[in-house]
């Protein structure tokens, strides 16, 4: 099947400076700002790790840049969820995952709590 080029959507290519967030800066800011604005408990440790818990206590988010066992497994972000009516689950993100991507994942999770 051939489609006329006038029927195809235009390809949008953002300028390189608009895609700077696609590479990790090893900063937790976007995630911590999101969770702080939502009233999550946020505790940082002297080692520079940060632990966040949702207001209902069912979701934990850990920023673990100085946690040796996490680094040995290749992660810096850990999300643990304990649903009311399902099995608990964990999602982990490595050191090269942009914090904006983790914040987007969490925003989607928070926006759809029944899923």
Buried (B, 14 or more C-beta within 10 A) or exposed (E): EEEEEEEEEEEEEEEEEEEEEEEBEEEBEBBBEBBEEEEBEBEEEEEEBBBBBBEEEBBBBBBBBEBEEBBEEEBBBBBBBBEEEEEEEEBBBEBEBBBBBBBBBBBEBBEEEEE
